[in-house]
Amino acid sequence: MKIALLGYGRMGKAIEQIAIERGHTIVAKIDKTENQGNLSQADVAINFSVPDAAVANIKAAMEKQIPVVCGTTGWLEHLKEVEAYCTQHKSAFIYASNFSVGVNLFFKLNTILAKLMHPHKSYTPQMKEIHHIHKLDAPSGTAITLAEGVFEESKYTDWSIDETKGDTILPITVERTEEVPGTHSIEYKSVVDSISIQHEAHSRQGFALGAVIASEWIQDKKGIFTMNDVLNIN
């Protein structure tokens, strides 16, 4: 498989290493400081650019009917526009706030737990996410996806950082610490006990591997997909 890397920062370099180990070829590297190769030669484009460049990168690939796997967060106000563009150009698209296989299983576990807890009104949920100091968005895209999973199965309708503004607002604590790849936890607390689940990434390798797996899966497909489709956990 021939891959174009749209964004060549830490994640782009990690994806490059894993893709080559799995027998794939990098045919383009496009970044604000680097522009190598030819996007047109790619079978799949993987976008881990900065948020401001995401939409233009995605559309450039879709115009050539190159499937796009996107892990950049912080641009989702344009998601519907990009999905419509994908349909218009008969391309394929997967967006995920986190491509780690473990995190996507954790997303599913989160919705199951939220459904189980919903009838038990004595428990209130809260979330915490910890990332490295270089992360641009807060809370993380992964934390927002987890919050949306809680919304689907509970009375909660919105989130707020570090504070509760009513009984339908899910509080999220954000911490930025050194080089932490990513830790997310959800706790349900009552006066008598607490129930919590947590995912802790040990490195960026899991994110990169999941993005390559998604790229392998989306080849030759048309449409809009999620990691649930890739992992068959719908």
N, CA, C and O of each residue as an XYZ file, in Angstrom:
936
protein
N       0.843     -1.185      0.000
C       0.000      0.000      0.000
C       0.886      1.245      0.000
O       1.900      1.296      0.696
N       0.496      2.236     -0.779
C       1.219      3.494     -0.865
C       0.489      4.543     -0.016
O      -0.699      4.796     -0.210
N       1.213      5.141      0.917
C       0.616      6.038      1.906
C       1.173      7.450      1.755
O       2.376      7.641      1.576
N       0.274      8.442      1.831
C       0.678      9.844      1.947
C       0.464     10.281      3.384
O      -0.609     10.066      3.947
N       1.473     10.888      3.976
C       1.380     11.409      5.331
C       1.107     12.901      5.263
O       1.953     13.670      4.806
N      -0.064     13.311      5.713
C      -0.457     14.717      5.733
C      -0.252     15.209      7.166
O      -1.114     15.040      8.029
N       0.894     15.812      7.392
C       1.350     16.124      8.738
C       2.476     15.173      9.086
O       2.308     13.954      9.049
N       3.629     15.740      9.427
C       4.806     14.892      9.653
C       5.483     15.268     10.980
O       6.698     15.450     11.059
N       4.648     15.375     12.004
C       5.159     15.607     13.339
C       5.415     14.291     14.046
O       5.772     13.300     13.409
N       5.238     14.274     15.344
C       5.506     13.071     16.130
C       4.669     11.880     15.658
O       5.190     10.779     15.483
N       3.370     12.110     15.455
C       2.516     11.010     15.027
C       2.846     10.584     13.603
O       2.867      9.389     13.307
N       3.103     11.536     12.725
C       3.452     11.192     11.354
C       4.682     10.304     11.291
O       4.723      9.344     10.523
N       5.672     10.622     12.091
C       6.911      9.827     12.114
C       6.666      8.438     12.715
O       7.237      7.452     12.249
N       5.820      8.358     13.746
C       5.492      7.052     14.336
C       4.723      6.181     13.345
O       4.959      4.977     13.255
N       3.801      6.800     12.602
C       3.037      6.069     11.585
C       3.969      5.582     10.479
O       3.854      4.444     10.024
N       4.885      6.437     10.049
C       5.843      6.049      9.011
C       6.606      4.792      9.417
O       6.746      3.868      8.615
N       7.090      4.749     10.628
C       7.867      3.602     11.096
C       7.038      2.319     11.069
O       7.498      1.292     10.571
N       5.826      2.376     11.600
C       4.983      1.181     11.648
C       4.548      0.764     10.248
O       4.523     -0.427      9.938
N       4.204      1.731      9.402
C       3.778      1.406      8.035
C       4.883      0.679      7.275
O       4.617     -0.305      6.584
N       6.104      1.153      7.397
C       7.233      0.514      6.715
C       7.462     -0.890      7.272
O       7.740     -1.823      6.519
N       7.343     -1.037      8.600
C       7.492     -2.361      9.209
C       6.442     -3.339      8.704
O       6.696     -4.542      8.649
N       5.268     -2.841      8.335
C       4.177     -3.697      7.846
C       4.206     -3.845      6.324
O       3.274     -4.396      5.739
N       5.268     -3.358      5.680
C       5.464     -3.578      4.264
C       4.899     -2.521      3.345
O       4.819     -2.737      2.135
N       4.506     -1.385      3.888
C       3.929     -0.310      3.083
C       5.000      0.703      2.676
O       6.116      0.692      3.195
N       4.637      1.575      1.739
C       5.565      2.575      1.216
C       5.002      3.968      1.446
O       3.819      4.212      1.210
N       5.849      4.882      1.907
C       5.439      6.278      2.061
C       5.798      7.019      0.769
O       6.970      7.140      0.413
N       4.767      7.514      0.074
C       5.003      8.158     -1.222
C       4.917      9.681     -1.139
O       5.275     10.369     -2.095
N       4.448     10.216     -0.014
C       4.380     11.676      0.145
C       4.406     12.035      1.626
O       3.824     11.344      2.463
N       5.096     13.138      1.929
C       5.111     13.720      3.270
C       4.828     15.199      3.095
O       5.635     15.934      2.526
N       3.670     15.632      3.590
C       3.249     17.013      3.384
C       3.039     17.667      4.745
O       2.214     17.219      5.541
N       3.787     18.720      4.998
C       3.776     19.387      6.298
C       4.137     20.847      6.061
O       4.596     21.212      4.978
N       3.927     21.686      7.080
C       4.242     23.111      6.910
C       5.733     23.353      6.685
O       6.114     24.379      6.123
N       6.578     22.418      7.118
C       8.027     22.581      6.933
C       8.601     21.581      5.939
O       9.809     21.569      5.704
N       7.746     20.737      5.350
C       8.257     19.681      4.475
C       7.216     19.315      3.430
O       6.033     19.190      3.745
N       7.648     19.145      2.201
C       6.739     18.731      1.135
C       7.502     17.821      0.186
O       8.178     18.283     -0.733
N       7.384     16.527      0.424
C       8.101     15.540     -0.372
C       7.119     14.600     -1.059
O       6.047     14.312     -0.527
N       7.489     14.128     -2.234
C       6.709     13.103     -2.910
C       5.504     13.653     -3.641
O       5.394     14.854     -3.889
N       4.593     12.735     -3.983
C       3.449     13.075     -4.823
C       2.184     12.463     -4.231
O       2.038     11.241     -4.196
N       1.277     13.309     -3.770
C       0.016     12.851     -3.183
C      -0.765     11.966     -4.140
O      -1.418     11.014     -3.711
N      -0.705     12.269     -5.428
C      -1.488     11.535     -6.424
C      -1.125     10.054     -6.507
O      -1.918      9.245     -6.988
N       0.058      9.703     -6.043
C       0.495      8.308     -6.107
C      -0.046      7.459     -4.960
O       0.123      6.240     -4.966
N      -0.694      8.085     -3.975
C      -1.082      7.381     -2.757
C      -2.352      6.553     -2.939
O      -3.265      6.938     -3.670
N      -2.386      5.415     -2.261
C      -3.615      4.615     -2.139
C      -4.471      5.119     -0.994
O      -5.697      5.030     -1.040
N      -3.827      5.645      0.030
C      -4.497      6.158      1.226
C      -3.700      7.347      1.752
O      -2.472      7.363      1.666
N      -4.404      8.348      2.301
C      -3.748      9.472      2.977
C      -4.085      9.410      4.463
O      -5.233      9.177      4.843
N      -3.069      9.623      5.295
C      -3.265      9.651      6.744
C      -2.964     11.060      7.233
O      -1.843     11.547      7.086
N      -3.972     11.721      7.819
C      -3.825     13.103      8.243
C      -3.670     13.204      9.758
O      -4.594     12.898     10.512
N      -2.496     13.634     10.187
C      -2.250     14.016     11.577
C      -1.574     15.388     11.584
O      -0.548     15.592     12.233
N      -2.166     16.307     10.856
C      -1.635     17.665     10.753
C      -2.101     18.502     11.938
O      -2.815     18.005     12.810
N      -1.696     19.775     11.973
C      -2.262     20.708     12.944
C      -3.714     20.975     12.555
O      -4.063     20.839     11.382
N      -4.577     21.354     13.514
C      -6.002     21.539     13.204
C      -6.270     22.507     12.058
O      -7.163     22.260     11.248
N      -5.521     23.602     11.971
C      -5.776     24.615     10.939
C      -5.548     24.095      9.525
O      -6.097     24.639      8.567
N      -4.741     23.043      9.389
C      -4.438     22.501      8.060
C      -5.307     21.295      7.706
O      -5.269     20.825      6.568
N      -6.085     20.791      8.655
C      -6.770     19.510      8.467
C      -7.750     19.524      7.290
O      -7.709     18.635      6.440
N      -8.621     20.520      7.239
C      -9.671     20.516      6.214
C      -9.069     20.587      4.819
O      -9.481     19.836      3.935
N      -8.104     21.472      4.605
C      -7.475     21.604      3.288
C      -6.754     20.308      2.901
O      -6.825     19.880      1.749
N      -6.070     19.692      3.847
C      -5.377     18.430      3.563
C      -6.352     17.336      3.162
O      -6.140     16.627      2.178
N      -7.417     17.210      3.932
C      -8.407     16.153      3.672
C      -9.039     16.354      2.299
O      -9.155     15.409      1.518
N      -9.446     17.588      2.008
C     -10.100     17.855      0.725
C      -9.154     17.623     -0.450
O      -9.579     17.139     -1.499
N      -7.884     17.962     -0.287
C      -6.913     17.759     -1.370
C      -6.825     16.292     -1.750
O      -6.715     15.962     -2.931
N      -6.872     15.406     -0.759
C      -6.837     13.965     -1.044
C      -8.160     13.486     -1.630
O      -8.170     12.709     -2.586
N      -9.267     13.941     -1.068
C     -10.581     13.501     -1.541
C     -10.825     13.899     -2.987
O     -11.476     13.167     -3.732
N     -10.303     15.062     -3.391
C     -10.462     15.505     -4.779
C      -9.852     14.497     -5.750
O     -10.284     14.393     -6.897
N      -8.853     13.761     -5.288
C      -8.197     12.738     -6.103
C      -8.759     11.352     -5.818
O      -8.201     10.345     -6.255
N      -9.871     11.305     -5.080
C     -10.539     10.063     -4.676
C      -9.609      9.141     -3.886
O      -9.682      7.916     -3.990
N      -8.739      9.759     -3.100
C      -7.853      9.006     -2.210
C      -8.523      8.911     -0.846
O      -8.834      9.946     -0.256
N      -8.758      7.706     -0.319
C      -9.344      7.572      1.018
C      -8.484      8.278      2.067
O      -7.256      8.298      1.977
N      -9.155      8.852      3.056
C      -8.456      9.615      4.094
C      -8.759      9.032      5.472
O      -9.914      8.795      5.829
N      -7.702      8.813      6.227
C      -7.794      8.445      7.637
C      -7.300      9.656      8.423
O      -6.159     10.084      8.244
N      -8.146     10.213      9.293
C      -7.801     11.469      9.975
C      -7.871     11.306     11.488
O      -8.889     10.884     12.037
N      -6.762     11.653     12.155
C      -6.716     11.613     13.604
C      -6.501     12.971     14.233
O      -6.375     13.067     15.454
N      -6.456     14.030     13.429
C      -6.320     15.386     13.968
C      -7.606     15.779     14.684
O      -8.697     15.568     14.156
N      -7.487     16.349     15.878
C      -8.647     16.862     16.598
C      -8.594     18.386     16.601
O      -7.597     18.985     16.197
N      -9.678     19.004     17.061
C      -9.706     20.459     17.168
C     -10.236     21.180     15.940
O     -10.102     22.400     15.838
N     -10.845     20.440     14.993
C     -11.370     21.076     13.777
C     -12.805     20.628     13.485
O     -13.309     20.876     12.389
N     -13.461     19.985     14.424
C     -14.690     19.240     14.140
C     -15.896     20.113     13.816
O     -16.939     19.586     13.430
N     -15.784     21.422     13.959
C     -16.869     22.281     13.492
C     -17.037     22.180     11.976
O     -18.060     22.601     11.436
N     -16.031     21.619     11.287
C     -16.087     21.438      9.833
C     -16.362     19.984      9.425
O     -16.285     19.651      8.243
N     -16.681     19.118     10.395
C     -16.806     17.690     10.089
C     -17.916     17.415      9.067
O     -17.700     16.664      8.117
N     -19.085     18.006      9.247
C     -20.192     17.764      8.313
C     -19.827     18.232      6.903
O     -20.170     17.586      5.913
N     -19.134     19.351      6.830
C     -18.675     19.869      5.531
C     -17.737     18.871      4.854
O     -17.854     18.618      3.654
N     -16.823     18.314      5.615
C     -15.863     17.344      5.061
C     -16.568     16.059      4.657
O     -16.244     15.478      3.621
N     -17.520     15.607      5.452
C     -18.261     14.382      5.097
C     -19.056     14.584      3.814
O     -19.125     13.680      2.982
N     -19.655     15.754      3.646
C     -20.385     16.053      2.408
C     -19.428     16.088      1.222
O     -19.764     15.619      0.135
N     -18.246     16.640      1.429
C     -17.223     16.703      0.382
C     -16.781     15.299     -0.018
O     -16.557     15.017     -1.195
N     -16.661     14.436      0.963
C     -16.298     13.045      0.705
C     -17.335     12.370     -0.191
O     -16.982     11.701     -1.163
N     -18.608     12.547      0.138
C     -19.685     11.961     -0.656
C     -19.699     12.538     -2.069
O     -19.864     11.813     -3.049
N     -19.525     13.845     -2.154
C     -19.530     14.526     -3.460
C     -18.437     13.989     -4.377
O     -18.657     13.840     -5.579
N     -17.272     13.699     -3.827
C     -16.126     13.280     -4.626
C     -15.940     11.759     -4.648
O     -14.925     11.254     -5.128
N     -16.943     11.033     -4.117
C     -16.932      9.559     -4.153
C     -15.626      8.997     -3.573
O     -14.993      8.106     -4.139
N     -15.261      9.560     -2.431
C     -14.053      9.116     -1.739
C     -14.450      8.331     -0.495
O     -15.599      7.913     -0.359
N     -13.503      8.135      0.403
C     -13.761      7.418      1.651
C     -13.076      8.151      2.793
O     -12.041      8.790      2.603
N     -13.668      8.052      3.991
C     -13.178      8.853      5.110
C     -13.423      8.150      6.427
O     -14.513      7.638      6.680
N     -12.397      8.129      7.264
C     -12.530      7.716      8.653
C     -11.945      8.818      9.522
O     -10.778      9.182      9.375
N     -12.762      9.350     10.429
C     -12.237     10.225     11.474
C     -12.330      9.491     12.799
O     -13.341      8.848     13.083
N     -11.297      9.579     13.605
C     -11.348      9.072     14.974
C     -10.568     10.016     15.866
O      -9.493     10.484     15.493
N     -11.098     10.294     17.027
C     -10.358     11.111     17.989
C      -9.172     10.340     18.536
O      -8.233     10.922     19.077
N      -9.224      9.011     18.387
C      -8.124      8.162     18.851
C      -8.200      6.854     18.069
O      -9.245      6.203     18.061
N      -7.103      6.458     17.409
C      -7.101      5.248     16.591
C      -6.607      4.017     17.343
O      -6.619      2.918     16.789
N      -6.180      4.175     18.575
C      -5.712      3.025     19.340
C      -6.805      1.967     19.442
O      -7.955      2.279     19.752
N      -6.439      0.715     19.178
C      -7.404     -0.388     19.304
C      -7.921     -0.440     20.734
O      -9.122     -0.589     20.959
N      -7.010     -0.314     21.708
C      -7.413     -0.359     23.110
C      -8.371      0.753     23.477
O      -9.337      0.521     24.203
N      -8.119      1.966     22.985
C      -9.004      3.091     23.283
C     -10.388      2.876     22.682
O     -11.390      3.213     23.311
N     -10.459      2.322     21.476
C     -11.765      2.103     20.864
C     -12.559      1.022     21.586
O     -13.786      1.092     21.649
N     -11.872      0.027     22.130
C     -12.547     -0.929     23.009
C     -12.999     -0.231     24.294
O     -14.067     -0.531     24.827
N     -12.179      0.701     24.786
C     -12.517      1.478     25.981
C     -13.745      2.355     25.730
O     -14.596      2.490     26.608
N     -13.844      2.954     24.533
C     -15.044      3.716     24.176
C     -16.294      2.853     24.351
O     -17.290      3.296     24.923
N     -16.230      1.612     23.850
C     -17.382      0.712     23.940
C     -17.691      0.384     25.395
O     -18.850      0.409     25.808
N     -16.655      0.078     26.173
C     -16.832     -0.211     27.598
C     -17.456      0.985     28.312
O     -18.301      0.807     29.189
N     -17.053      2.189     27.950
C     -17.590      3.409     28.547
C     -19.093      3.529     28.338
O     -19.820      3.868     29.272
N     -19.571      3.255     27.125
C     -21.015      3.363     26.869
C     -21.793      2.279     27.604
O     -22.908      2.518     28.067
N     -21.208      1.090     27.710
C     -21.869      0.010     28.454
C     -21.985      0.384     29.927
O     -23.044      0.206     30.529
N     -20.898      0.904     30.515
C     -20.932      1.300     31.915
C     -21.923      2.431     32.148
O     -22.646      2.425     33.144
N     -21.966      3.406     31.235
C     -22.909      4.524     31.380
C     -24.348      4.019     31.391
O     -25.180      4.508     32.155
N     -24.632      3.044     30.544
C     -25.991      2.475     30.496
C     -26.319      1.750     31.796
O     -27.431      1.863     32.312
N     -25.347      1.004     32.326
C     -25.564      0.284     33.585
C     -25.794      1.251     34.754
O     -26.604      0.985     35.642
N     -25.068      2.373     34.740
C     -25.128      3.298     35.862
C     -26.342      4.219     35.825
O     -26.743      4.755     36.858
N     -26.919      4.407     34.665
C     -27.980      5.401     34.492
C     -29.134      5.258     35.485
O     -29.589      6.274     36.010
N     -29.633      4.043     35.771
C     -30.760      3.940     36.721
C     -30.387      4.256     38.166
O     -31.272      4.436     39.003
N     -29.100      4.325     38.471
C     -28.662      4.467     39.860
C     -28.278      5.918     40.128
O     -27.129      6.318     39.944
N     -29.249      6.683     40.560
C     -29.111      8.143     40.631
C     -28.182      8.607     41.746
O     -27.820      9.783     41.790
N     -27.790      7.716     42.641
C     -26.887      8.126     43.731
C     -25.445      8.292     43.250
O     -24.606      8.827     43.973
N     -25.159      7.833     42.031
C     -23.805      7.945     41.480
C     -23.722      9.128     40.507
O     -24.603      9.324     39.670
N     -22.661      9.897     40.635
C     -22.424     10.978     39.686
C     -21.079     10.751     38.995
O     -20.097     10.393     39.645
N     -21.034     10.959     37.680
C     -19.794     10.704     36.944
C     -18.895     11.936     36.873
O     -19.358     13.075     36.936
N     -17.623     11.677     36.744
C     -16.649     12.720     36.434
C     -15.534     12.089     35.615
O     -15.312     10.880     35.674
N     -14.849     12.907     34.863
C     -13.818     12.411     33.961
C     -12.522     13.179     34.179
O     -12.535     14.344     34.576
N     -11.401     12.510     33.913
C     -10.101     13.162     33.969
C      -9.272     12.719     32.784
O      -9.259     11.538     32.435
N      -8.579     13.662     32.164
C      -7.646     13.307     31.087
C      -6.308     13.983     31.328
O      -6.245     15.143     31.736
N      -5.228     13.233     31.066
C      -3.864     13.723     31.254
C      -3.102     13.527     29.952
O      -3.110     12.436     29.382
N      -2.442     14.584     29.480
C      -1.620     14.511     28.271
C      -0.330     15.296     28.455
O      -0.132     15.995     29.449
N       0.536     15.155     27.465
C       1.802     15.876     27.441
C       1.568     17.377     27.252
O       0.499     17.803     26.815
N       2.570     18.150     27.583
C       2.447     19.612     27.581
C       2.375     20.207     26.179
O       2.089     21.395     26.033
N       2.632     19.399     25.136
C       2.615     19.908     23.759
C       1.218     19.842     23.137
O       0.996     20.393     22.059
N       0.283     19.178     23.803
C      -1.047     18.994     23.212
C      -1.773     20.325     23.100
O      -1.812     21.101     24.054
N      -2.352     20.587     21.920
C      -2.919     21.901     21.631
C      -4.344     22.067     22.141
O      -4.713     23.162     22.565
N      -5.160     21.004     22.113
C      -6.564     21.135     22.473
C      -6.821     20.601     23.879
O      -6.125     19.706     24.358
N      -7.844     21.172     24.531
C      -8.239     20.728     25.860
C      -9.742     20.968     26.031
O     -10.208     22.080     25.782
N     -10.514     19.958     26.448
C     -10.059     18.597     26.699
C      -9.678     17.897     25.399
O      -9.921     18.408     24.306
N      -9.091     16.746     25.536
C      -8.669     15.987     24.357
C      -9.874     15.529     23.547
O     -10.987     15.436     24.063
N      -9.634     15.244     22.268
C     -10.694     14.679     21.435
C     -11.189     13.359     21.989
O     -12.378     13.052     21.905
N     -10.282     12.574     22.556
C     -10.662     11.295     23.159
C     -11.614     11.518     24.324
O     -12.600     10.795     24.464
N     -11.327     12.516     25.164
C     -12.205     12.821     26.293
C     -13.588     13.251     25.813
O     -14.599     12.874     26.404
N     -13.631     14.035     24.748
C     -14.928     14.470     24.213
C     -15.709     13.282     23.676
O     -16.920     13.199     23.878
N     -15.033     12.356     22.992
C     -15.708     11.148     22.510
C     -16.251     10.330     23.676
O     -17.371      9.822     23.610
N     -15.467     10.201     24.740
C     -15.939      9.494     25.934
C     -17.155     10.199     26.526
O     -18.122      9.544     26.914
N     -17.115     11.523     26.597
C     -18.259     12.278     27.122
C     -19.502     12.033     26.273
O     -20.596     11.857     26.809
N     -19.341     12.021     24.964
C     -20.480     11.766     24.066
C     -21.046     10.375     24.288
O     -22.252     10.166     24.162
N     -20.174      9.412     24.622
C     -20.642      8.067     24.944
C     -21.488      8.054     26.203
O     -22.465      7.310     26.288
N     -21.120      8.880     27.188
C     -21.931      9.012     28.401
C     -23.264      9.668     28.074
O     -24.304      9.244     28.578
N     -23.243     10.709     27.228
C     -24.485     11.411     26.871
C     -25.506     10.458     26.258
O     -26.703     10.567     26.524
N     -25.032      9.527     25.439
C     -25.933      8.601     24.745
C     -26.748      7.747     25.707
O     -27.857      7.323     25.384
N     -26.195      7.499     26.889
C     -26.813      6.520     27.791
C     -27.191      7.116     29.149
O     -27.370      6.372     30.113
N     -27.315      8.441     29.244
C     -27.571      9.051     30.553
C     -28.328     10.361     30.387
O     -28.717     10.733     29.280
N     -28.529     11.051     31.498
C     -29.205     12.355     31.486
C     -28.266     13.488     31.103
O     -28.715     14.613     30.881
N     -26.959     13.207     31.021
C     -25.980     14.263     30.791
C     -26.017     14.704     29.331
O     -26.145     13.886     28.421
N     -25.901     16.023     29.128
C     -26.062     16.586     27.789
C     -24.886     17.434     27.331
O     -24.803     17.789     26.155
N     -23.968     17.766     28.248
C     -22.831     18.607     27.883
C     -21.717     18.389     28.903
O     -21.927     17.775     29.949
N     -20.512     18.910     28.577
C     -19.377     18.795     29.482
C     -18.845     20.178     29.814
O     -19.111     21.150     29.107
N     -18.090     20.250     30.900
C     -17.436     21.487     31.298
C     -16.104     21.136     31.954
O     -15.999     20.129     32.653
N     -15.096     21.958     31.731
C     -13.777     21.698     32.304
C     -13.750     22.133     33.758
O     -13.973     23.299     34.085
N     -13.470     21.158     34.628
C     -13.163     21.413     36.052
C     -14.314     21.927     36.902
O     -14.104     22.265     38.067
N     -15.512     21.996     36.363
C     -16.598     22.472     37.210
C     -17.933     21.910     36.733
O     -18.104     21.575     35.561
N     -18.862     21.815     37.661
C     -20.202     21.346     37.352
C     -21.150     22.539     37.349
O     -21.213     23.288     38.324
N     -21.883     22.715     36.261
C     -22.817     23.842     36.145
C     -24.243     23.325     36.041
O     -24.999     23.752     35.169
N     -24.608     22.420     36.913
C     -25.941     21.834     36.849
C     -25.850     20.328     36.779
O     -24.778     19.771     36.540
N     -26.972     19.670     36.987
C     -26.944     18.216     37.122
C     -26.959     17.475     35.789
O     -27.049     16.247     35.769
N     -26.871     18.208     34.668
C     -26.735     17.533     33.365
C     -25.383     17.824     32.716
O     -25.178     17.503     31.545
N     -24.469     18.422     33.460
C     -23.147     18.786     32.939
C     -22.095     17.831     33.497
O     -21.961     17.686     34.712
N     -21.352     17.181     32.603
C     -20.302     16.243     32.996
C     -18.994     17.000     33.199
O     -18.482     17.592     32.249
N     -18.436     17.000     34.416
C     -17.168     17.712     34.631
C     -15.970     16.917     34.111
O     -15.877     15.709     34.327
N     -15.062     17.601     33.430
C     -13.831     16.993     32.933
C     -12.649     17.762     33.512
O     -12.553     18.979     33.354
N     -11.758     17.051     34.178
C     -10.525     17.641     34.678
C      -9.427     17.419     33.650
O      -9.222     16.297     33.186
N      -8.724     18.484     33.294
C      -7.664     18.439     32.286
C      -6.325     18.691     32.954
O      -6.164     19.652     33.707
N      -5.364     17.816     32.672
C      -4.015     17.984     33.229
C      -2.986     17.825     32.119
O      -3.090     16.905     31.308
N      -1.999     18.707     32.074
C      -0.912     18.627     31.099
C       0.400     18.423     31.862
O       0.829     19.285     32.628
N       1.024     17.271     31.637
C       2.183     16.866     32.428
C       3.272     16.269     31.550
O       3.072     15.205     30.966
N       4.385     16.910     31.447
C       5.592     16.392     30.803
C       5.261     15.694     29.483
O       4.669     16.304     28.593
N       5.641     14.415     29.350
C       5.497     13.715     28.071
C       4.476     12.576     28.127
O       4.632     11.581     27.420
N       3.440     12.705     28.951
C       2.419     11.659     29.088
C       1.700     11.465     27.752
O       1.144     12.428     27.224
N       1.690     10.241     27.180
C       1.027     10.018     25.887
C      -0.491     10.175     25.953
O      -1.108     10.620     24.986
N      -1.091      9.815     27.076
C      -2.538      9.963     27.205
C      -3.117      9.007     28.232
O      -2.946      7.793     28.123
N      -3.807      9.554     29.236
C      -4.520      8.748     30.227
C      -5.918      9.325     30.373
O      -6.086     10.535     30.529
N      -6.926      8.453     30.321
C      -8.315      8.878     30.455
C      -9.013      7.993     31.478
O      -8.888      6.769     31.436
N      -9.739      8.608     32.388
C     -10.469      7.837     33.388
C     -11.864      8.415     33.576
O     -12.075      9.621     33.452
N     -12.811      7.534     33.877
C     -14.184      7.909     34.191
C     -14.525      7.277     35.521
O     -14.349      6.074     35.712
N     -15.014      8.095     36.444
C     -15.361      7.605     37.771
C     -16.812      7.936     38.086
O     -17.269      9.053     37.845
N     -17.535      6.956     38.627
C     -18.888      7.155     39.140
C     -18.796      7.078     40.658
O     -18.392      6.053     41.208
N     -19.172      8.164     41.336
C     -18.959      8.257     42.782
C     -20.287      8.443     43.511
O     -21.138      9.233     43.100
N     -20.441      7.697     44.602
C     -21.560      7.898     45.519
C     -20.993      8.109     46.917
O     -19.776      8.099     47.097
N     -21.857      8.298     47.907
C     -21.371      8.498     49.268
C     -20.791      7.214     49.853
O     -20.034      7.265     50.823
N     -21.138      6.063     49.275
C     -20.684      4.790     49.859
C     -19.550      4.132     49.094
O     -18.789      3.357     49.676
N     -19.413      4.424     47.781
C     -18.331      3.799     47.023
C     -18.135      4.504     45.685
O     -18.867      5.429     45.333
N     -17.131      4.042     44.955
C     -16.833      4.600     43.634
C     -16.555      3.452     42.664
O     -16.028      2.408     43.049
N     -16.915      3.663     41.412
C     -16.623      2.717     40.324
C     -15.879      3.492     39.253
O     -16.335      4.556     38.836
N     -14.735      2.978     38.796
C     -13.969      3.720     37.794
C     -13.373      2.778     36.755
O     -13.098      1.610     37.031
N     -13.181      3.319     35.552
C     -12.466      2.634     34.489
C     -11.415      3.589     33.950
O     -11.598      4.805     33.988
N     -10.312      3.040     33.445
C      -9.216      3.892     32.982
C      -8.485      3.245     31.826
O      -8.295      2.029     31.790
N      -8.077      4.083     30.877
C      -7.162      3.649     29.822
C      -5.903      4.496     29.918
O      -5.970      5.724     29.971
N      -4.754      3.828     29.940
C      -3.468      4.519     30.004
C      -2.603      4.088     28.830
O      -2.242      2.916     28.716
N      -2.276      5.015     27.977
C      -1.370      4.726     26.859
C       0.068      4.742     27.359
O       0.460      5.636     28.108
N       0.850      3.753     26.945
C       2.248      3.689     27.346
C       3.168      4.378     26.338
O       4.296      4.744     26.669
N       2.681      4.551     25.107
C       3.455      5.226     24.068
C       2.497      5.631     22.958
O       1.306      5.326     23.019
N       3.012      6.315     21.948
C       2.200      6.690     20.787
C       2.052      5.542     19.792
O       1.309      5.661     18.819
N       2.746      4.440     20.025
C       2.742      3.345     19.060
C       1.345      2.782     18.829
O       1.001      2.407     17.708
N       0.542      2.722     19.886
C      -0.816      2.201     19.734
C      -1.674      3.065     18.836
O      -2.465      2.553     18.044
N      -1.521      4.387     18.956
C      -2.266      5.308     18.094
C      -1.842      5.120     16.637
O      -2.672      5.060     15.730
N      -0.528      5.031     16.440
C       0.010      4.911     15.087
C      -0.398      3.593     14.449
O      -0.790      3.561     13.282
N      -0.308      2.507     15.205
C      -0.684      1.195     14.666
C      -2.151      1.185     14.266
O      -2.498      0.669     13.204
N      -3.012      1.746     15.098
C      -4.438      1.782     14.768
C      -4.712      2.563     13.499
O      -5.573      2.175     12.710
N      -3.991      3.663     13.285
C      -4.172      4.451     12.066
C      -3.755      3.666     10.832
O      -4.402      3.765      9.789
N      -2.687      2.890     10.938
C      -2.247      2.067      9.808
C      -3.245      0.941      9.559
O      -3.556      0.640      8.407
N      -3.747      0.320     10.613
C      -4.769     -0.727     10.460
C      -6.007     -0.162      9.766
O      -6.571     -0.803      8.879
N      -6.430      1.043     10.171
C      -7.579      1.684      9.526
C      -7.299      1.957      8.057
O      -8.191      1.814      7.221
N      -6.072      2.348      7.734
C      -5.695      2.619      6.343
C      -5.745      1.344      5.512
O      -6.203      1.354      4.369
N      -5.273      0.258      6.087
C      -5.328     -1.025      5.372
C      -6.772     -1.430      5.101
O      -7.084     -1.985      4.048
N      -7.646     -1.148      6.058
C      -9.056     -1.555      5.935
C      -9.814     -0.711      4.912
O     -10.667     -1.235      4.196
N      -9.513      0.595      4.833
C     -10.323      1.509      4.021
C      -9.939      1.506      2.545
O     -10.650      2.088      1.726
N      -8.837      0.868      2.196
C      -8.435      0.803      0.791
C      -9.586      0.326     -0.092
O     -10.271     -0.641      0.243
N      -9.795      0.998     -1.209
C     -10.776      0.593     -2.218
C     -12.227      0.698     -1.743
O     -13.131      0.186     -2.404
N     -12.456      1.356     -0.604
C     -13.832      1.551     -0.139
C     -14.296      2.961     -0.466
O     -13.488      3.861     -0.699
N     -15.626      3.139     -0.479
C     -16.236      4.451     -0.663
C     -17.215      4.669      0.477
O     -17.980      3.771      0.826
N     -17.191      5.861      1.055
C     -18.147      6.160      2.109
C     -17.480      6.694      3.356
O     -16.273      6.934      3.388
N     -18.293      6.874      4.383
C     -17.838      7.430      5.655
C     -17.933      6.345      6.727
O     -18.980      5.720      6.902
N     -16.846      6.132      7.430
C     -16.756      5.014      8.361
C     -16.194      5.483      9.702
O     -15.755      6.624      9.848
N     -16.220      4.564     10.682
C     -15.633      4.811     11.992
C     -14.748      3.631     12.358
O     -14.695      2.632     11.640
N     -14.054      3.756     13.484
C     -13.238      2.645     13.951
C     -14.088      1.462     14.397
O     -13.594      0.336     14.445
N     -15.356      1.696     14.724
C     -16.241      0.559     15.005
C     -16.381     -0.333     13.788
O     -16.460     -1.555     13.917
N     -16.413      0.275     12.589
C     -16.467     -0.522     11.357
C     -15.165     -1.292     11.172
O     -15.179     -2.476     10.837
N     -14.059     -0.626     11.389
C     -12.742     -1.263     11.207
C     -12.581     -2.461     12.125
O     -12.101     -3.515     11.710
N     -12.992     -2.288     13.392
C     -12.794     -3.325     14.405
C     -14.009     -4.245     14.557
O     -13.979     -5.190     15.346
N     -15.075     -3.968     13.803
C     -16.289     -4.800     13.840
C     -16.849     -4.893     15.259
O     -17.145     -5.982     15.752
N     -16.991     -3.732     15.908
C     -17.562     -3.717     17.252
C     -18.830     -2.876     17.309
O     -19.136     -2.292     18.349
N     -19.573     -2.805     16.203
C     -20.841     -2.072     16.195
C     -21.880     -2.745     17.074
O     -23.006     -2.259     17.182
